[in-house]
Amino acid sequence: MSKEKVIKKIPIEEVIEYFRSEGMELSKEEAELIMEFLYNLTLMVIKKYFDIDQK
């Protein structure tokens, strides 16, 4: 019995501000692509290592 994995989305404005504070300027589209990749990667890791139905 597996629950659907849901990850809280970080507002794009916060993502842009974080990267700006680290010295990188991103457009809204670039920040959205980065976050989409990171969300997908996170879900894959959770499924692979923490989903008890997979074992």
N, C-alpha and C positions, 0 to 999 in steps of 0.2 A: 504494500500500500504506500504509494509515493505521493507526496504533496508536490504541487506545481512550484517550481523555484521562481521567486519574484525578487528582484533586486531594485531597491529604491533608486530612482533616477536623480542624478545631480543636475541642477539647472545649468544650462549651457553658459549663462553669464558667469556663474561661479567657476566653471572650467576655464573659460577665457581669462578671467581675472587671475586664477592660479598660475596659468602658463605665463601671463604677463609678469607676475611677481617673480617668476623664475627666469625672466629675460627673453621670452619667446612671444612673438605676436602671432595670433591665430585669427583667421576669419571664423565666422559662425559655422560655415560649412565644414571647415577643417576640424573644428572642435567637435562637431556632431559626428564626423567620421571616426575620429579618435575614440570618442565615447562608445560608439556602436561596436567598434572592435574590442574595446576593453570589456564591455558587458558580455559580448559573445564568448570571449576568452574565459571570463569568470564563470559563466554558466557551464562551459565545457569542463573546467577544472572541478567544479562542484559535482557535476554528473559523474565524472571519472573517479574521483576519490572519496566522495561523501554520499553517493546514492546507494543505499543498502540493497535496493532491488536489482542493481547491476551485478552484485557479487554472487 
